[in-house]
Amino acid sequence: MDTLRETVEMLEKKETLLQKKIAEEDERAQQFAAQRDERAAKQCLTRKKMYEKQVEDVANESIRTHELMMLVETATSQDFVAHALGEGSSTLRTIEERTNVRSVDRISDQVDGLACNIRQIQQRLSEPGNTYEFSEAELQSEYNELEALVFATELENVR
């Protein structure tokens, strides 16, 4: 890019110099025409036309150089993007190799197993203890006694 920028600067200087020479030849042609020296005036006009053609050529070279600069900038951007995509792809490949479907399945199975164990532990801890077992007959008998006591208390309160 530096070389291209230097080339553009050089072409701009060359165009400025040619424009100066065109102006000089035009001025000299006018002087010769004022002196009625047709041959010398035509020589100046010929040189002026040659310099104008060179200016046109320099302008075309400048345009081509600018186009090339733009292409280089575009190619540089594309290279940067392609490199970034390559790096991203490589990173994804590395991650995929570390965490492939089988390893995710294995980890998922482990998590499921651990979760099942935790649920079983939680269920066991929340179950009522079986330390004190009572028969249904014992409980019914005690309830009947409570009911009789409540009835007796109500009867006393009514009297």
C-alpha positions in Angstrom: 0.0 0.0 0.0 2.9 2.4 0.7 4.2 1.9 -2.8 0.8 2.6 -4.3 0.4 5.7 -2.2 3.9 6.9 -3.3 3.0 6.2 -6.9 -0.2 8.3 -6.6 1.8 11.1 -5.1 4.4 10.9 -7.9 1.6 10.9 -10.5 0.0 14.0 -8.9 3.4 15.8 -9.0 3.9 14.8 -12.6 0.5 16.0 -13.5 1.2 19.4 -11.8 4.5 19.7 -13.7 2.8 18.9 -17.0 0.0 21.4 -16.3 2.7 24.0 -15.7 4.4 23.1 -19.0 1.1 23.3 -20.8 0.5 26.8 -19.5 4.1 27.8 -20.5 3.7 26.4 -24.0 0.3 28.2 -24.4 1.9 31.5 -23.2 4.9 31.1 -25.6 2.5 30.2 -28.5 0.6 33.4 -27.8 3.8 35.4 -27.8 4.9 33.9 -31.2 1.5 34.5 -32.6 1.7 38.1 -31.5 5.0 38.3 -33.3 3.4 36.6 -36.4 5.8 33.6 -36.1 3.4 30.9 -37.2 6.0 28.1 -37.3 7.3 28.7 -33.7 3.7 29.2 -32.5 2.6 25.8 -34.0 5.7 24.1 -32.5 4.6 25.4 -29.1 1.0 24.2 -29.7 2.3 20.8 -30.8 4.3 20.5 -27.5 1.2 21.7 -25.6 -0.9 18.9 -27.2 1.8 16.3 -26.3 1.8 17.5 -22.7 -2.0 17.4 -22.7 -1.9 13.8 -23.9 0.6 13.0 -21.2 -1.7 14.5 -18.6 -4.5 12.3 -19.9 -2.2 9.2 -19.7 -1.1 10.2 -16.1 -4.8 10.6 -15.1 -5.5 7.1 -16.4 -2.5 5.7 -14.6 -3.7 7.5 -11.4 -7.2 6.0 -11.8 -5.7 2.5 -12.3 -3.5 3.0 -9.3 -6.5 4.1 -7.1 -8.4 1.1 -8.4 -5.6 -1.2 -7.4 -5.4 0.5 -4.0 -9.1 -0.3 -3.5 -8.6 -3.9 -4.6 -5.7 -4.3 -2.2 -7.8 -2.8 0.6 -10.7 -5.1 -0.2 -8.4 -8.2 -0.5 -6.9 -7.3 2.8 -10.3 -7.1 4.5 -11.3 -10.4 2.9 -8.1 -12.0 4.0 -8.7 -10.7 7.6 -12.3 -12.1 7.5 -11.1 -15.4 6.0 -8.4 -15.7 8.7 -11.0 -14.9 11.4 -13.4 -17.5 10.0 -10.5 -20.0 9.9 -9.6 -19.3 13.6 -13.3 -19.6 14.6 -13.6 -22.9 12.7 -10.5 -24.2 14.3 -11.8 -23.2 17.8 -15.2 -24.8 17.1 -13.4 -28.0 15.9 -11.4 -28.1 19.2 -14.5 -27.6 21.3 -16.4 -30.2 19.3 -13.6 -32.7 19.8 -13.6 -32.1 23.6 -17.4 -32.2 23.9 -18.6 -34.6 21.3 -22.1 -36.2 21.4 -20.8 -39.3 23.2 -19.2 -37.3 25.9 -22.3 -35.2 26.3 -24.4 -38.3 26.5 -22.1 -39.8 29.1 -22.2 -36.6 31.2 -26.0 -36.4 30.7 -26.3 -40.0 31.9 -24.2 -39.3 35.0 -26.2 -36.2 35.8 -29.5 -38.2 35.4 -28.1 -40.9 37.7 -27.0 -38.4 40.3 -30.4 -36.6 40.1 -32.2 -40.0 40.6 -30.0 -40.8 43.6 -30.8 -37.4 45.1 -34.6 -37.9 44.6 -34.4 -41.3 46.2 -32.5 -39.9 49.2 -35.0 -37.0 49.5 -37.9 -39.5 49.3 -36.4 -41.7 52.0 -35.8 -38.8 54.3 -39.3 -37.4 53.9 -41.0 -40.8 54.6 -42.5 -41.1 58.1 -40.4 -43.2 60.4 -41.5 -46.8 61.1 -40.0 -46.8 64.5 -43.4 -46.8 66.2 -45.8 -49.1 64.6 -49.3 -49.3 65.9 -52.0 -51.7 64.9 -55.3 -50.4 63.5 -57.1 -52.1 66.4 -55.1 -50.3 69.0 -55.8 -46.9 67.4 -59.5 -47.7 67.0 -59.7 -48.6 70.7 -58.0 -45.5 71.8 -60.3 -43.4 69.6 -63.4 -45.0 71.1 -62.2 -44.1 74.6 -61.7 -40.4 73.5 -65.1 -40.4 72.0 -66.7 -41.7 75.2 -64.7 -39.1 77.3 -66.0 -36.2 75.0 -69.5 -37.5 75.3 -69.3 -37.6 79.1 -67.9 -34.1 79.3 -70.7 -32.8 77.1 -73.3 -34.6 79.3 -71.9 -33.0 82.5 -71.9 -29.5 80.9 -75.6 -30.0 80.0 -76.6 -30.8 83.6 
